[in-house]
Amino acid sequence: MAPGELKKYRNKQRKARKRAELEKERQSAAQEKREQHIKSRQQQDGETDGIKEEELVPEKLAKTDDPLGQAIRFLRPLQSLASERIETHLLAFEIYIRKDKLLLMLQSIKRAWLIDPKHHKLHSNLIRFCNIVSSRKDIPASVKTVLKQEMEKIYKEKSAHELNEEFLAQFFNSLPHLLQGARMKYCLDKKSQEKAISYVTNFNNQIRGVTIESCVEVLEAMRNGDLGSCDKEMASFLTKCQELFPYATVFRQAHENNVGPTTNSVANHVDSLPKEE
């Protein structure tokens, strides 16, 4: 091989070795970076698991100094992962009404409205929100403008009382709807107690939605004072429930204990019912 060709050959070999070394260094650096990333992720996962385990201790959650803050922490994943469920937005409203966040209350109502504008539990949110906005005198002008624009689309410039009366007339044959309408009727006018109670106690076989669960919700509303003080009416309604559902132990137990049943007691009763094969 001529000296010139030999020199070129050696230069090519030297460049090839250098490229190989650089490639080896690059691969080594990439491998090290991957290992560091995996190690970091494992540490983060371990820390996250530790935090979750600590945070989900029931006793600690029950004694929190900021229950609404904790409620919002649980709400946000629901808003991301279960935004199509109206229950998410009904829950959000209950949190924001306690925090007195008008715009967030409105947001929850709008989202629920888009899913099911006729949902019985949405109605009570609509009436309560309308009542709050109409009674507040300290709403900033900018917030008031937004509220007016957005509420007109849903409320059609009707008052809470007008909306509630329309709701009761429209859903006269649905116990879940009548309950929410009756609750709001008493909320808006304490003098209407007798009429409000009659909506949910004087029903017949033409009324839809008369189930163990819906009857328990009526009794709970009575017990909680949502329809005013009505021990006599509650006892009478409990007797009617026993006649309608003679095998429902939840109503017999409530009668024996002289108290209204709870949602948990209903859940336990329903779970204990024999399943259809």
Number of C-alpha atoms within 10 A of each C-alpha: 7 6 8 8 10 11 12 11 12 11 12 12 12 12 11 12 12 12 12 12 12 12 12 12 12 12 12 12 12 12 12 12 12 12 12 12 12 12 12 12 12 12 12 12 12 12 12 12 12 11 11 11 10 12 13 10 10 9 9 11 15 9 9 11 10 9 13 14 13 13 14 15 11 11 17 14 12 18 14 10 10 14 16 15 15 22 15 21 26 19 15 23 26 14 20 19 17 10 13 13 13 19 14 16 23 22 17 22 24 18 18 26 18 10 14 12 16 13 14 19 18 22 21 22 22 23 23 16 20 19 16 14 15 11 10 8 8 8 13 8 9 8 11 14 12 12 16 13 10 13 19 11 10 14 16 9 12 13 13 20 16 12 19 23 14 12 18 19 12 12 17 17 19 18 24 23 27 26 27 26 29 28 25 25 26 19 20 16 11 13 12 15 19 15 13 24 24 13 20 22 21 10 15 9 7 10 15 15 14 18 14 19 16 15 24 21 20 27 26 18 19 22 19 12 13 22 24 20 13 16 13 9 16 21 18 12 19 25 16 16 22 17 12 14 15 13 11 17 15 25 28 18 14 16 16 8 10 11 17 23 22 17 14 10 16 19 13 12 15 16 10 9 10 7 7 4 3
